[in-house]
Amino acid sequence: MKYKHIIIIFVLASIITTLGALLKIMHWTGASSLLLIGMLGEAFSGVLLIIKLAASKNDFLDK
């Protein structure tokens, strides 16, 4: 998986989280599930990014 895909997952999850927060403020149904899905997506993309950086051969962390 490329860095581009991980960033796309993170951006989509951030949009879902923002939408869930907006719905939560307006007391609409489905807000809690959107917040949960969005935050899990952000956490998943963070874990993928950490794994990708740790497994990369170009020593990204040493620069």
CHARMM-style PDB file with segment names, atoms N, HN, CA, C and O in Angstrom:
ATOM      1  N   MET     1       0.836  -1.170   0.000  1.00  0.00      PROA
ATOM      2  CA  MET     1       0.000   0.000   0.000  1.00  0.00      PROA
ATOM      3  C   MET     1       0.886   1.240   0.000  1.00  0.00      PROA
ATOM      4  O   MET     1       1.865   1.318   0.742  1.00  0.00      PROA
ATOM      5  N   LYS     2       0.534   2.196  -0.833  1.00  0.00      PROA
ATOM      6  HN  LYS     2      -0.261   2.133  -1.436  1.00  0.00      PROA
ATOM      7  CA  LYS     2       1.334   3.407  -0.964  1.00  0.00      PROA
ATOM      8  C   LYS     2       0.912   4.438   0.082  1.00  0.00      PROA
ATOM      9  O   LYS     2      -0.159   4.346   0.682  1.00  0.00      PROA
ATOM     10  N   TYR     3       1.790   5.421   0.280  1.00  0.00      PROA
ATOM     11  HN  TYR     3       2.660   5.496  -0.207  1.00  0.00      PROA
ATOM     12  CA  TYR     3       1.478   6.497   1.206  1.00  0.00      PROA
ATOM     13  C   TYR     3       0.221   7.251   0.779  1.00  0.00      PROA
ATOM     14  O   TYR     3      -0.549   7.725   1.615  1.00  0.00      PROA
ATOM     15  N   LYS     4       0.027   7.351  -0.533  1.00  0.00      PROA
ATOM     16  HN  LYS     4       0.652   6.966  -1.212  1.00  0.00      PROA
ATOM     17  CA  LYS     4      -1.129   8.062  -1.075  1.00  0.00      PROA
ATOM     18  C   LYS     4      -2.432   7.418  -0.616  1.00  0.00      PROA
ATOM     19  O   LYS     4      -3.387   8.115  -0.274  1.00  0.00      PROA
ATOM     20  N   HSD     5      -2.470   6.091  -0.610  1.00  0.00      PROA
ATOM     21  HN  HSD     5      -1.694   5.524  -0.888  1.00  0.00      PROA
ATOM     22  CA  HSD     5      -3.677   5.385  -0.187  1.00  0.00      PROA
ATOM     23  C   HSD     5      -3.952   5.585   1.296  1.00  0.00      PROA
ATOM     24  O   HSD     5      -5.102   5.731   1.709  1.00  0.00      PROA
ATOM     25  N   ILE     6      -2.891   5.591   2.090  1.00  0.00      PROA
ATOM     26  HN  ILE     6      -1.957   5.472   1.754  1.00  0.00      PROA
ATOM     27  CA  ILE     6      -3.055   5.790   3.525  1.00  0.00      PROA
ATOM     28  C   ILE     6      -3.578   7.200   3.809  1.00  0.00      PROA
ATOM     29  O   ILE     6      -4.427   7.387   4.680  1.00  0.00      PROA
ATOM     30  N   ILE     7      -3.074   8.176   3.082  1.00  0.00      PROA
ATOM     31  HN  ILE     7      -2.384   8.024   2.375  1.00  0.00      PROA
ATOM     32  CA  ILE     7      -3.531   9.551   3.272  1.00  0.00      PROA
ATOM     33  C   ILE     7      -4.987   9.693   2.844  1.00  0.00      PROA
ATOM     34  O   ILE     7      -5.751  10.415   3.485  1.00  0.00      PROA
ATOM     35  N   ILE     8      -5.379   9.016   1.771  1.00  0.00      PROA
ATOM     36  HN  ILE     8      -4.758   8.430   1.250  1.00  0.00      PROA
ATOM     37  CA  ILE     8      -6.771   9.064   1.318  1.00  0.00      PROA
ATOM     38  C   ILE     8      -7.691   8.461   2.376  1.00  0.00      PROA
ATOM     39  O   ILE     8      -8.759   9.012   2.646  1.00  0.00      PROA
ATOM     40  N   ILE     9      -7.296   7.340   2.977  1.00  0.00      PROA
ATOM     41  HN  ILE     9      -6.429   6.893   2.757  1.00  0.00      PROA
ATOM     42  CA  ILE     9      -8.090   6.728   4.042  1.00  0.00      PROA
ATOM     43  C   ILE     9      -8.228   7.698   5.211  1.00  0.00      PROA
ATOM     44  O   ILE     9      -9.311   7.840   5.780  1.00  0.00      PROA
ATOM     45  N   PHE    10      -7.127   8.366   5.570  1.00  0.00      PROA
ATOM     46  HN  PHE    10      -6.248   8.250   5.109  1.00  0.00      PROA
ATOM     47  CA  PHE    10      -7.168   9.301   6.688  1.00  0.00      PROA
ATOM     48  C   PHE    10      -8.078  10.488   6.394  1.00  0.00      PROA
ATOM     49  O   PHE    10      -8.842  10.911   7.262  1.00  0.00      PROA
ATOM     50  N   VAL    11      -8.007  11.027   5.189  1.00  0.00      PROA
ATOM     51  HN  VAL    11      -7.386  10.684   4.484  1.00  0.00      PROA
ATOM     52  CA  VAL    11      -8.836  12.184   4.837  1.00  0.00      PROA
ATOM     53  C   VAL    11     -10.315  11.804   4.826  1.00  0.00      PROA
ATOM     54  O   VAL    11     -11.148  12.564   5.319  1.00  0.00      PROA
ATOM     55  N   LEU    12     -10.651  10.649   4.274  1.00  0.00      PROA
ATOM     56  HN  LEU    12      -9.974  10.031   3.873  1.00  0.00      PROA
ATOM     57  CA  LEU    12     -12.047  10.208   4.266  1.00  0.00      PROA
ATOM     58  C   LEU    12     -12.561   9.978   5.683  1.00  0.00      PROA
ATOM     59  O   LEU    12     -13.697  10.331   5.998  1.00  0.00      PROA
ATOM     60  N   ALA    13     -11.730   9.389   6.534  1.00  0.00      PROA
ATOM     61  HN  ALA    13     -10.807   9.102   6.278  1.00  0.00      PROA
ATOM     62  CA  ALA    13     -12.126   9.169   7.922  1.00  0.00      PROA
ATOM     63  C   ALA    13     -12.299  10.494   8.653  1.00  0.00      PROA
ATOM     64  O   ALA    13     -13.184  10.623   9.498  1.00  0.00      PROA
ATOM     65  N   SER    14     -11.470  11.470   8.338  1.00  0.00      PROA
ATOM     66  HN  SER    14     -10.750  11.365   7.651  1.00  0.00      PROA
ATOM     67  CA  SER    14     -11.608  12.790   8.957  1.00  0.00      PROA
ATOM     68  C   SER    14     -12.907  13.469   8.529  1.00  0.00      PROA
ATOM     69  O   SER    14     -13.568  14.127   9.333  1.00  0.00      PROA
ATOM     70  N   ILE    15     -13.261  13.305   7.272  1.00  0.00      PROA
ATOM     71  HN  ILE    15     -12.724  12.771   6.619  1.00  0.00      PROA
ATOM     72  CA  ILE    15     -14.522  13.873   6.788  1.00  0.00      PROA
ATOM     73  C   ILE    15     -15.706  13.210   7.478  1.00  0.00      PROA
ATOM     74  O   ILE    15     -16.658  13.888   7.864  1.00  0.00      PROA
ATOM     75  N   ILE    16     -15.655  11.893   7.635  1.00  0.00      PROA
ATOM     76  HN  ILE    16     -14.881  11.342   7.322  1.00  0.00      PROA
ATOM     77  CA  ILE    16     -16.732  11.173   8.320  1.00  0.00      PROA
ATOM     78  C   ILE    16     -16.824  11.609   9.778  1.00  0.00      PROA
ATOM     79  O   ILE    16     -17.925  11.772  10.304  1.00  0.00      PROA
ATOM     80  N   THR    17     -15.679  11.801  10.437  1.00  0.00      PROA
ATOM     81  HN  THR    17     -14.784  11.668  10.009  1.00  0.00      PROA
ATOM     82  CA  THR    17     -15.676  12.250  11.823  1.00  0.00      PROA
ATOM     83  C   THR    17     -16.266  13.648  11.943  1.00  0.00      PROA
ATOM     84  O   THR    17     -17.047  13.915  12.857  1.00  0.00      PROA
ATOM     85  N   THR    18     -15.905  14.536  11.036  1.00  0.00      PROA
ATOM     86  HN  THR    18     -15.271  14.319  10.294  1.00  0.00      PROA
ATOM     87  CA  THR    18     -16.447  15.894  11.057  1.00  0.00      PROA
ATOM     88  C   THR    18     -17.950  15.894  10.827  1.00  0.00      PROA
ATOM     89  O   THR    18     -18.682  16.631  11.488  1.00  0.00      PROA
ATOM     90  N   LEU    19     -18.408  15.078   9.902  1.00  0.00      PROA
ATOM     91  HN  LEU    19     -17.814  14.480   9.365  1.00  0.00      PROA
ATOM     92  CA  LEU    19     -19.839  14.970   9.635  1.00  0.00      PROA
ATOM     93  C   LEU    19     -20.573  14.409  10.858  1.00  0.00      PROA
ATOM     94  O   LEU    19     -21.660  14.872  11.204  1.00  0.00      PROA
ATOM     95  N   GLY    20     -19.972  13.414  11.503  1.00  0.00      PROA
ATOM     96  HN  GLY    20     -19.089  13.039  11.222  1.00  0.00      PROA
ATOM     97  CA  GLY    20     -20.562  12.857  12.716  1.00  0.00      PROA
ATOM     98  C   GLY    20     -20.643  13.878  13.836  1.00  0.00      PROA
ATOM     99  O   GLY    20     -21.629  13.915  14.572  1.00  0.00      PROA
ATOM    100  N   ALA    21     -19.613  14.710  13.973  1.00  0.00      PROA
ATOM    101  HN  ALA    21     -18.812  14.679  13.375  1.00  0.00      PROA
ATOM    102  CA  ALA    21     -19.643  15.757  14.998  1.00  0.00      PROA
ATOM    103  C   ALA    21     -20.733  16.781  14.696  1.00  0.00      PROA
ATOM    104  O   ALA    21     -21.424  17.239  15.606  1.00  0.00      PROA
ATOM    105  N   LEU    22     -20.888  17.140  13.429  1.00  0.00      PROA
ATOM    106  HN  LEU    22     -20.327  16.768  12.689  1.00  0.00      PROA
ATOM    107  CA  LEU    22     -21.935  18.080  13.052  1.00  0.00      PROA
ATOM    108  C   LEU    22     -23.317  17.507  13.351  1.00  0.00      PROA
ATOM    109  O   LEU    22     -24.184  18.205  13.878  1.00  0.00      PROA
ATOM    110  N   LEU    23     -23.516  16.244  13.014  1.00  0.00      PROA
ATOM    111  HN  LEU    23     -22.812  15.678  12.585  1.00  0.00      PROA
ATOM    112  CA  LEU    23     -24.800  15.608  13.294  1.00  0.00      PROA
ATOM    113  C   LEU    23     -25.035  15.479  14.795  1.00  0.00      PROA
ATOM    114  O   LEU    23     -26.174  15.572  15.252  1.00  0.00      PROA
ATOM    115  N   LYS    24     -23.976  15.268  15.561  1.00  0.00      PROA
ATOM    116  HN  LYS    24     -23.051  15.192  15.189  1.00  0.00      PROA
ATOM    117  CA  LYS    24     -24.088  15.158  17.010  1.00  0.00      PROA
ATOM    118  C   LYS    24     -24.510  16.503  17.612  1.00  0.00      PROA
ATOM    119  O   LYS    24     -25.317  16.542  18.541  1.00  0.00      PROA
ATOM    120  N   ILE    25     -23.970  17.595  17.087  1.00  0.00      PROA
ATOM    121  HN  ILE    25     -23.314  17.563  16.333  1.00  0.00      PROA
ATOM    122  CA  ILE    25     -24.349  18.927  17.571  1.00  0.00      PROA
ATOM    123  C   ILE    25     -25.828  19.200  17.287  1.00  0.00      PROA
ATOM    124  O   ILE    25     -26.525  19.813  18.096  1.00  0.00      PROA
ATOM    125  N   MET    26     -26.294  18.732  16.118  1.00  0.00      PROA
ATOM    126  HN  MET    26     -25.727  18.235  15.461  1.00  0.00      PROA
ATOM    127  CA  MET    26     -27.678  18.978  15.737  1.00  0.00      PROA
ATOM    128  C   MET    26     -28.633  17.915  16.283  1.00  0.00      PROA
ATOM    129  O   MET    26     -29.831  17.966  16.001  1.00  0.00      PROA
ATOM    130  N   HSD    27     -28.124  16.951  17.060  1.00  0.00      PROA
ATOM    131  HN  HSD    27     -27.152  16.910  17.289  1.00  0.00      PROA
ATOM    132  CA  HSD    27     -28.914  15.892  17.702  1.00  0.00      PROA
ATOM    133  C   HSD    27     -29.664  15.029  16.684  1.00  0.00      PROA
ATOM    134  O   HSD    27     -30.816  14.661  16.912  1.00  0.00      PROA
ATOM    135  N   TRP    28     -29.022  14.712  15.582  1.00  0.00      PROA
ATOM    136  HN  TRP    28     -28.086  15.011  15.397  1.00  0.00      PROA
ATOM    137  CA  TRP    28     -29.620  13.842  14.590  1.00  0.00      PROA
ATOM    138  C   TRP    28     -29.215  12.402  14.864  1.00  0.00      PROA
ATOM    139  O   TRP    28     -28.235  12.138  15.560  1.00  0.00      PROA
ATOM    140  N   THR    29     -29.977  11.488  14.310  1.00  0.00      PROA
ATOM    141  HN  THR    29     -30.773  11.703  13.744  1.00  0.00      PROA
ATOM    142  CA  THR    29     -29.664  10.076  14.518  1.00  0.00      PROA
ATOM    143  C   THR    29     -28.488   9.657  13.636  1.00  0.00      PROA
ATOM    144  O   THR    29     -28.267  10.215  12.561  1.00  0.00      PROA
ATOM    145  N   GLY    30     -27.756   8.685  14.105  1.00  0.00      PROA
ATOM    146  HN  GLY    30     -27.936   8.232  14.978  1.00  0.00      PROA
ATOM    147  CA  GLY    30     -26.628   8.162  13.349  1.00  0.00      PROA
ATOM    148  C   GLY    30     -25.325   8.880  13.608  1.00  0.00      PROA
ATOM    149  O   GLY    30     -24.296   8.523  13.034  1.00  0.00      PROA
ATOM    150  N   ALA    31     -25.348   9.884  14.460  1.00  0.00      PROA
ATOM    151  HN  ALA    31     -26.183  10.174  14.926  1.00  0.00      PROA
ATOM    152  CA  ALA    31     -24.134  10.665  14.704  1.00  0.00      PROA
ATOM    153  C   ALA    31     -23.090   9.843  15.447  1.00  0.00      PROA
ATOM    154  O   ALA    31     -21.907   9.908  15.112  1.00  0.00      PROA
ATOM    155  N   SER    32     -23.494   9.088  16.430  1.00  0.00      PROA
ATOM    156  HN  SER    32     -24.455   9.036  16.702  1.00  0.00      PROA
ATOM    157  CA  SER    32     -22.536   8.314  17.220  1.00  0.00      PROA
ATOM    158  C   SER    32     -21.839   7.255  16.374  1.00  0.00      PROA
ATOM    159  O   SER    32     -20.639   7.020  16.520  1.00  0.00      PROA
ATOM    160  N   SER    33     -22.598   6.622  15.493  1.00  0.00      PROA
ATOM    161  HN  SER    33     -23.573   6.812  15.374  1.00  0.00      PROA
ATOM    162  CA  SER    33     -21.983   5.594  14.649  1.00  0.00      PROA
ATOM    163  C   SER    33     -21.008   6.219  13.645  1.00  0.00      PROA
ATOM    164  O   SER    33     -19.963   5.637  13.354  1.00  0.00      PROA
ATOM    165  N   LEU    34     -21.344   7.394  13.118  1.00  0.00      PROA
ATOM    166  HN  LEU    34     -22.193   7.866  13.355  1.00  0.00      PROA
ATOM    167  CA  LEU    34     -20.416   8.072  12.207  1.00  0.00      PROA
ATOM    168  C   LEU    34     -19.139   8.481  12.930  1.00  0.00      PROA
ATOM    169  O   LEU    34     -18.046   8.345  12.382  1.00  0.00      PROA
ATOM    170  N   LEU    35     -19.268   8.976  14.145  1.00  0.00      PROA
ATOM    171  HN  LEU    35     -20.156   9.086  14.591  1.00  0.00      PROA
ATOM    172  CA  LEU    35     -18.085   9.336  14.921  1.00  0.00      PROA
ATOM    173  C   LEU    35     -17.222   8.110  15.183  1.00  0.00      PROA
ATOM    174  O   LEU    35     -15.998   8.168  15.064  1.00  0.00      PROA
ATOM    175  N   LEU    36     -17.857   7.011  15.537  1.00  0.00      PROA
ATOM    176  HN  LEU    36     -18.851   6.964  15.633  1.00  0.00      PROA
ATOM    177  CA  LEU    36     -17.116   5.774  15.815  1.00  0.00      PROA
ATOM    178  C   LEU    36     -16.398   5.275  14.567  1.00  0.00      PROA
ATOM    179  O   LEU    36     -15.219   4.926  14.630  1.00  0.00      PROA
ATOM    180  N   ILE    37     -17.087   5.240  13.448  1.00  0.00      PROA
ATOM    181  HN  ILE    37     -18.045   5.524  13.397  1.00  0.00      PROA
ATOM    182  CA  ILE    37     -16.484   4.762  12.200  1.00  0.00      PROA
ATOM    183  C   ILE    37     -15.343   5.673  11.771  1.00  0.00      PROA
ATOM    184  O   ILE    37     -14.287   5.195  11.355  1.00  0.00      PROA
ATOM    185  N   GLY    38     -15.546   6.973  11.869  1.00  0.00      PROA
ATOM    186  HN  GLY    38     -16.403   7.362  12.207  1.00  0.00      PROA
ATOM    187  CA  GLY    38     -14.513   7.919  11.472  1.00  0.00      PROA
ATOM    188  C   GLY    38     -13.262   7.827  12.328  1.00  0.00      PROA
ATOM    189  O   GLY    38     -12.146   7.841  11.807  1.00  0.00      PROA
ATOM    190  N   MET    39     -13.442   7.734  13.633  1.00  0.00      PROA
ATOM    191  HN  MET    39     -14.348   7.724  14.056  1.00  0.00      PROA
ATOM    192  CA  MET    39     -12.276   7.663  14.515  1.00  0.00      PROA
ATOM    193  C   MET    39     -11.551   6.329  14.395  1.00  0.00      PROA
ATOM    194  O   MET    39     -10.325   6.279  14.502  1.00  0.00      PROA
ATOM    195  N   LEU    40     -12.294   5.250  14.175  1.00  0.00      PROA
ATOM    196  HN  LEU    40     -13.290   5.291  14.089  1.00  0.00      PROA
ATOM    197  CA  LEU    40     -11.639   3.963  13.926  1.00  0.00      PROA
ATOM    198  C   LEU    40     -10.859   3.995  12.618  1.00  0.00      PROA
ATOM    199  O   LEU    40      -9.782   3.408  12.522  1.00  0.00      PROA
ATOM    200  N   GLY    41     -11.396   4.676  11.613  1.00  0.00      PROA
ATOM    201  HN  GLY    41     -12.271   5.153  11.690  1.00  0.00      PROA
ATOM    202  CA  GLY    41     -10.685   4.826  10.344  1.00  0.00      PROA
ATOM    203  C   GLY    41      -9.409   5.632  10.497  1.00  0.00      PROA
ATOM    204  O   GLY    41      -8.390   5.313   9.884  1.00  0.00      PROA
ATOM    205  N   GLU    42      -9.463   6.676  11.313  1.00  0.00      PROA
ATOM    206  HN  GLU    42     -10.291   6.935  11.811  1.00  0.00      PROA
ATOM    207  CA  GLU    42      -8.262   7.468  11.559  1.00  0.00      PROA
ATOM    208  C   GLU    42      -7.210   6.652  12.305  1.00  0.00      PROA
ATOM    209  O   GLU    42      -6.022   6.722  11.988  1.00  0.00      PROA
ATOM    210  N   ALA    43      -7.647   5.883  13.290  1.00  0.00      PROA
ATOM    211  HN  ALA    43      -8.612   5.826  13.547  1.00  0.00      PROA
ATOM    212  CA  ALA    43      -6.711   5.046  14.036  1.00  0.00      PROA
ATOM    213  C   ALA    43      -6.107   3.969  13.138  1.00  0.00      PROA
ATOM    214  O   ALA    43      -4.916   3.672  13.229  1.00  0.00      PROA
ATOM    215  N   PHE    44      -6.940   3.387  12.268  1.00  0.00      PROA
ATOM    216  HN  PHE    44      -7.908   3.628  12.194  1.00  0.00      PROA
ATOM    217  CA  PHE    44      -6.460   2.359  11.339  1.00  0.00      PROA
ATOM    218  C   PHE    44      -5.419   2.927  10.376  1.00  0.00      PROA
ATOM    219  O   PHE    44      -4.394   2.296  10.120  1.00  0.00      PROA
ATOM    220  N   SER    45      -5.687   4.122   9.843  1.00  0.00      PROA
ATOM    221  HN  SER    45      -6.519   4.635  10.051  1.00  0.00      PROA
ATOM    222  CA  SER    45      -4.720   4.717   8.928  1.00  0.00      PROA
ATOM    223  C   SER    45      -3.442   5.114   9.651  1.00  0.00      PROA
ATOM    224  O   SER    45      -2.363   5.059   9.062  1.00  0.00      PROA
ATOM    225  N   GLY    46      -3.541   5.510  10.905  1.00  0.00      PROA
ATOM    226  HN  GLY    46      -4.418   5.554  11.384  1.00  0.00      PROA
ATOM    227  CA  GLY    46      -2.342   5.798  11.686  1.00  0.00      PROA
ATOM    228  C   GLY    46      -1.486   4.568  11.906  1.00  0.00      PROA
ATOM    229  O   GLY    46      -0.260   4.632  11.810  1.00  0.00      PROA
ATOM    230  N   VAL    47      -2.128   3.448  12.202  1.00  0.00      PROA
ATOM    231  HN  VAL    47      -3.124   3.396  12.281  1.00  0.00      PROA
ATOM    232  CA  VAL    47      -1.395   2.192  12.375  1.00  0.00      PROA
ATOM    233  C   VAL    47      -0.746   1.767  11.063  1.00  0.00      PROA
ATOM    234  O   VAL    47       0.401   1.320  11.052  1.00  0.00      PROA
ATOM    235  N   LEU    48      -1.479   1.904   9.953  1.00  0.00      PROA
ATOM    236  HN  LEU    48      -2.411   2.267   9.962  1.00  0.00      PROA
ATOM    237  CA  LEU    48      -0.902   1.568   8.651  1.00  0.00      PROA
ATOM    238  C   LEU    48       0.306   2.444   8.332  1.00  0.00      PROA
ATOM    239  O   LEU    48       1.300   1.962   7.788  1.00  0.00      PROA
ATOM    240  N   LEU    49       0.220   3.723   8.668  1.00  0.00      PROA
ATOM    241  HN  LEU    49      -0.587   4.114   9.110  1.00  0.00      PROA
ATOM    242  CA  LEU    49       1.337   4.628   8.413  1.00  0.00      PROA
ATOM    243  C   LEU    49       2.557   4.256   9.248  1.00  0.00      PROA
ATOM    244  O   LEU    49       3.683   4.288   8.752  1.00  0.00      PROA
ATOM    245  N   ILE    50       2.340   3.906  10.506  1.00  0.00      PROA
ATOM    246  HN  ILE    50       1.426   3.881  10.910  1.00  0.00      PROA
ATOM    247  CA  ILE    50       3.450   3.495  11.368  1.00  0.00      PROA
ATOM    248  C   ILE    50       4.101   2.223  10.837  1.00  0.00      PROA
ATOM    249  O   ILE    50       5.328   2.120  10.809  1.00  0.00      PROA
ATOM    250  N   ILE    51       3.289   1.255  10.415  1.00  0.00      PROA
ATOM    251  HN  ILE    51       2.293   1.339  10.437  1.00  0.00      PROA
ATOM    252  CA  ILE    51       3.827   0.012   9.860  1.00  0.00      PROA
ATOM    253  C   ILE    51       4.599   0.294   8.576  1.00  0.00      PROA
ATOM    254  O   ILE    51       5.679  -0.255   8.358  1.00  0.00      PROA
ATOM    255  N   LYS    52       4.038   1.154   7.730  1.00  0.00      PROA
ATOM    256  HN  LYS    52       3.161   1.601   7.907  1.00  0.00      PROA
ATOM    257  CA  LYS    52       4.701   1.487   6.463  1.00  0.00      PROA
ATOM    258  C   LYS    52       6.042   2.181   6.706  1.00  0.00      PROA
ATOM    259  O   LYS    52       7.029   1.881   6.033  1.00  0.00      PROA
ATOM    260  N   LEU    53       6.079   3.104   7.662  1.00  0.00      PROA
ATOM    261  HN  LEU    53       5.278   3.348   8.209  1.00  0.00      PROA
ATOM    262  CA  LEU    53       7.330   3.800   7.960  1.00  0.00      PROA
ATOM    263  C   LEU    53       8.358   2.863   8.583  1.00  0.00      PROA
ATOM    264  O   LEU    53       9.549   2.974   8.291  1.00  0.00      PROA
ATOM    265  N   ALA    54       7.920   1.952   9.428  1.00  0.00      PROA
ATOM    266  HN  ALA    54       6.953   1.862   9.665  1.00  0.00      PROA
ATOM    267  CA  ALA    54       8.847   1.024  10.071  1.00  0.00      PROA
ATOM    268  C   ALA    54       9.409   0.012   9.078  1.00  0.00      PROA
ATOM    269  O   ALA    54      10.548  -0.432   9.224  1.00  0.00      PROA
ATOM    270  N   ALA    55       8.626  -0.351   8.079  1.00  0.00      PROA
ATOM    271  HN  ALA    55       7.701   0.010   7.960  1.00  0.00      PROA
ATOM    272  CA  ALA    55       9.057  -1.357   7.118  1.00  0.00      PROA
ATOM    273  C   ALA    55       9.759  -0.769   5.898  1.00  0.00      PROA
ATOM    274  O   ALA    55      10.261  -1.511   5.054  1.00  0.00      PROA
ATOM    275  N   SER    56       9.798   0.554   5.802  1.00  0.00      PROA
ATOM    276  HN  SER    56       9.390   1.156   6.488  1.00  0.00      PROA
ATOM    277  CA  SER    56      10.401   1.143   4.610  1.00  0.00      PROA
ATOM    278  C   SER    56      11.926   0.955   4.624  1.00  0.00      PROA
ATOM    279  O   SER    56      12.564   0.939   5.677  1.00  0.00      PROA
ATOM    280  N   LYS    57      12.464   0.819   3.452  1.00  0.00      PROA
ATOM    281  HN  LYS    57      11.946   0.832   2.597  1.00  0.00      PROA
ATOM    282  CA  LYS    57      13.887   0.550   3.320  1.00  0.00      PROA
ATOM    283  C   LYS    57      14.721   1.826   3.149  1.00  0.00      PROA
ATOM    284  O   LYS    57      15.951   1.770   3.173  1.00  0.00      PROA
ATOM    285  N   ASN    58      14.063   2.965   2.977  1.00  0.00      PROA
ATOM    286  HN  ASN    58      13.065   3.011   2.957  1.00  0.00      PROA
ATOM    287  CA  ASN    58      14.813   4.192   2.722  1.00  0.00      PROA
ATOM    288  C   ASN    58      15.132   4.969   4.004  1.00  0.00      PROA
ATOM    289  O   ASN    58      15.556   6.122   3.926  1.00  0.00      PROA
ATOM    290  N   ASP    59      14.940   4.374   5.157  1.00  0.00      PROA
ATOM    291  HN  ASP    59      14.596   3.437   5.220  1.00  0.00      PROA
ATOM    292  CA  ASP    59      15.266   4.982   6.446  1.00  0.00      PROA
ATOM    293  C   ASP    59      14.678   6.376   6.577  1.00  0.00      PROA
ATOM    294  O   ASP    59      15.396   7.350   6.803  1.00  0.00      PROA
ATOM    295  N   PHE    60      13.372   6.457   6.433  1.00  0.00      PROA
ATOM    296  HN  PHE    60      12.789   5.665   6.249  1.00  0.00      PROA
ATOM    297  CA  PHE    60      12.654   7.726   6.499  1.00  0.00      PROA
ATOM    298  C   PHE    60      12.837   8.391   7.867  1.00  0.00      PROA
ATOM    299  O   PHE    60      12.920   9.616   7.953  1.00  0.00      PROA
ATOM    300  N   LEU    61      12.901   7.596   8.925  1.00  0.00      PROA
ATOM    301  HN  LEU    61      12.834   6.600   8.855  1.00  0.00      PROA
ATOM    302  CA  LEU    61      12.987   8.153  10.263  1.00  0.00      PROA
ATOM    303  C   LEU    61      14.382   8.685  10.592  1.00  0.00      PROA
ATOM    304  O   LEU    61      14.527   9.458  11.539  1.00  0.00      PROA
ATOM    305  N   ASP    62      15.403   8.296   9.841  1.00  0.00      PROA
ATOM    306  HN  ASP    62      15.285   7.668   9.072  1.00  0.00      PROA
ATOM    307  CA  ASP    62      16.764   8.745  10.107  1.00  0.00      PROA
ATOM    308  C   ASP    62      17.080  10.084   9.445  1.00  0.00      PROA
ATOM    309  O   ASP    62      18.132  10.662   9.717  1.00  0.00      PROA
ATOM    310  N   LYS    63      16.214  10.584   8.599  1.00  0.00      PROA
ATOM    311  HN  LYS    63      15.359  10.115   8.378  1.00  0.00      PROA
ATOM    312  CA  LYS    63      16.494  11.837   7.884  1.00  0.00      PROA
ATOM    313  C   LYS    63      16.222  13.022   8.780  1.00  0.00      PROA
ATOM    314  OT1 LYS    63      16.398  14.166   8.360  1.00  0.00      PROA
TER     315      LYS     63
END
